[in-house]
């Protein structure tokens, strides 16, 4: 697997440069909300490896409290979750002034034009369709980091 470089290579703690890690231009706080535990944790692992701080919520009704505590820069929202879908959750997140600056991103298997329009109407800035490609995620992260 090849990972595109987001910013610059940071030397390892030993300082010899033998084992360098990718560091983003600006580390983001990212909340992943998805009822698919494997998908959520895999995305969080990737985000952490890219130098960001991530947190995972598997139950949509718990996401607002988690977001208020974590204060994310970006929230990836699955749309087809039980009990509270991603559209309604986005509206709930937008109802809190403390979360107004967070970039909300739909990350779902639902990808029709109607789904995308509903995402925009619910307050989401972007809509990515699963399976999402790594270059789409890294481009989005770079865009959000530069805008903040």
N, C-alpha and C positions, 0 to 999 in steps of 0.2 A: 504494500500500500504506500502511496506517495502522498504526503501532506504538504500543501503549499505553505510557504513561509509567510506568516502574518506581518512580522516586523523585522526583528533582527535576532540573531542567535545570541542567547545569553550563556556565558560560560558556566560550567558546573561549580558546585561549592568548593571543590578542590582547587579551582582556578587554573587547571592545566589545559582546559578547553577540550580534553579528550571526549567528554560526554557532555554535549551541549543540548539545551532544550529550546523549543520554540516558545518565544514570549510574545504576546500580543502588544500592539502599540499602546493599548490601554486595557487593563483587565476589567472585565464586566462581572457584575453579580447577576446570575441567570437562574431563574426558577423554571423548572420543567414540571408541567402538570399533565399527567397522562395516566390512565387506568391500566395501561399495559406496562407492568413493572419492568420487564426485560428491556423494552424499548426506551423507557424513561431513564433507567440506570445506565444503559449503554450510551445514550446521548450525554448524560451528565459526566460519564467517564471521559468521553471525547472532549467535552468542554473543559474539564479540569486539565486534561493533557495539553490543551491549547493555551493554558495559562489563566483561565477564568475561574471564578468561584461559582459553584452550582449547588442547587438544592432541589430535591425531588419531592413532589406531592402526588400520591397515587389516588386520592379521593378528592374530587372537585369541591365538595362542600367545605373541606379543610383548607382550600387554597387561599382564600382571602386572608384568613388569620396568618397563614404562613408567609404570604406576601407582605403583610404589614410588619411582621417581625423581621423578615429578611431584607426588605427594601431593595428589590431587584431593579437593575437597569433594563432588563429584558425578561419577558415571560413567554415561553413556548407553551401553547395551549392545544391540547387535543380537542377536537370538536365533538366526537361521538362518545362521550362519557356517560355512565349511568348517574342518575339522581340530579345532575346539573350539567347541561351540555356546555361546550366551550363558548358558544355565543352568549348565553346568559351569564356565564362566569366572567366573560370580558366586561359585560355591562356592570356587574357587581364590583369588579376591580376598579373600573373607571369612576364609580360612585364615591371612591375614597380619595380626597385631595392628596393624601400622602403618596398615592400611587399614580398620580396623573402624568408624571414624567417617564414612567416605565413604558418601554416599547412592547406592545403586545403582538405576538406572532402566532397565527394559526399554523399548526403542524399536524396535518390530518390526512387520512385517506380520502376524505371528501374534497374533490377538486373541481367541481363544475363551476360555471360562471355564476350560477345562483349562490353556491356556497361562498365563493369569493366576495360577492356583493354583500351577503349576509355578514361576512367577517368584517368588511369595511364599515358597515352600518353599526356593528356592535363595538366598534372602536379599535379594531386591530389594524396595525400599520402594514402588515405583510401577511401573505398566505402561502405557505409551502405545502406541497402535496407529497405524502409518503409514497414510495420510499424517496427520501430527500438525498441529494448528492452532497458530498462533503464540500465541494467548491461553492454550492449555494449557501451552505451554513457559514462558511468562513467569509464569504463576500458580505453576507448580512451582518455578521459580527463586526467586521471592519467598518461597515457603513454606520452602524449604531455607535461604535466607539468613537468615530470621527465626529459624529453629530453631537455627542454629549460634551 
